Amino acid sequence: MNMPSAMLLSPIERRAGRTSGIYSLVVIGLIAFLTLVDLFATQAILPTLADAYRVSPAAMGVAVNASTFGMAIAGLAVALFSRHLNRRRWVVISLIVLSIPTFLLAFAPDLTVFATLRVIQGLCMSAAFSLTLAYLAEQSGPKDIAAALAAYVTGNVASNLFGRLMSATIADHLGLASNFYIFAGLNIVGGLLAYVTLTRAQPMTAMNEVTRNAMAVLLSHLRNPPLRAAFCLGFLILFAFIGTFTYVNFVLVRPPFGVHQMQLGLVYFVFVPSMLTTPLAGVAVARFGTRPSCLGGLGTALLGLPLLLTNSLSLVLIGLCLIGAGTFFAQAIATGFVGRAATSDRGAAGGLYLASYFLGGLAGSFVLGQLFGAWGWTACVAGIGLSLAAGLMLANKMVLPPD
C-alpha cells in the first residue's frame, strides 16, 4: 500500500518526484522507535536500578514509569494547542531536547531526581509522539491511515524489544551510566531523522478545518461516545501492559527462575510476535471491523495471564508473548480508531487519547505495584486481568456507522 507522496519524502526522493510506500512505512516505524526507545528500555534494568538506589521494587517501578506522567501532561498540552503547532518543527525540537534528561539520568544522585528526569523525558517523548500521530492522521489518505498508524505502533513494539535488549546489554557490559549516554545519542538521531524525512506541514489553523476554542474542541471529543470509549480503553491497555512488564522483571530474577541481568534482556524476545502481528491491525480492521479486531487482541492478552502464574519459564514466556501481541494489537486498533472517529481536530483527539493512555501507565505502575508489594505476583496478575476484562466491555462501544 503506497503512502501519499506528500507525506514522507527524503530530499533525494523529492527531486526524483516519487516515493516508495514501503520506504515510507519503514521510516514511520523508525521514527516511532527512536521516539519511544527510552520509555520502556529502562524496565529491562529495573532490578539493577532498585539495587543501585537501594529501594523497593514498587518504588523503583513508579520512578521508572514516572515518564508516563510527563507523557500524559504533554498529551493534554498537545490536545489543547496542537492546532497552532508546526508538526515537523516541534517533533524535531522534542526529540533533540529529549537527549538532555536522558544524558542527565547517568548522574541522578537519588530517586527523586531520577523520577523528575523521567517525567521530563515523558514530556518530550509524548510531544513528539502525539504530534507525529497527528501529522500522520492529517497527511494520510483515508485508505492509508490505518497502515501508517499500524507502522508507527510497530515501531513502538520494536522499541520495546530492541530498547530493552540494548539497555540490558549495555548496562551489563558498560554500566548504568553508559546506558544513558548511548540512549541520549539515539534521541539526537531521531530528531535528525524527523528533520530530514518529515515534509513541512502547516499547523491546523492554516488548514481547511474550523478553528474553535480549544476547550470546546476537547469537550466535543469527550461527548463523542465511541471516542470516549477509545480513550478509556487506551488507559486500560497501558495499565495492563505496564503492570505486566514492570513487575514480571522482579519475578523472573527470583527463584524458581533466577534469570540474570543479561538473560533478562533476552526475555524480551517475547515482543517478536508483536512485531509480526501489529502491522496486520489495519488489515484486520478493514476486513473484520474495529470491534471484533479489538476484542480479538484483548482476548489474546487474557489467554496469556494464567501462564504467568506457573513455575515454568517456557510457559511464562508464552504468556508474555500473548499479552504483548494482544495489547499492542489492540493499541494499534484504538489509535487508528481515534483518527477516524474524530469529526474535527484530530490532533486534539490524538492528544486526549495519549493523555489517557499514559495516565493508565502511571496508574498501572502505582496500583499494581502496591498489589505486588502487599500480596505478591498473583494479586498483581488478578489486577491486570480485571483491567483487560473492562477493556473488552469498552471495545464493544467502539463502533461508528461506517465501521
Secondary structure, 3 states (H helix, E strand, C coil): CCCCCCCECCHHHHHHCCCCHHHHHHHHHHHHHHHHHHHHHHHHHHHHHHHHHCCCHHHHHHHHCCHHHHHHHHHHHHHHHHHHCCHHHHHHHHHHHHHHHHHHHHHCCCHHHHHHHHHHHHHHHHHHHHHHHHHHHHHCCCCCHHHHHHHHHHHHHHHHHHHHHHHHHHHHHHCHHHHHHHHHHHHHHHHHHHHHHECCCCCHHHCCCCCCCHHHHHHHHHCCHHHHHHHHHHHHHHHHHHHHHHHHHHHHCCCCCCCCHHHHHHHHHHHHHHHHHHHHHHHHHHHHCHHHHHHHHHHHHHHHHHHHHCCCHHHHHHHHHHHHHHHHHHHHHHHHHHHHHCCCCHHHHHHHHHHHHHHHHHHHHHHHHHHHHHHCHHHHHHHHHHHHHHHHHHHCCCCCCCC
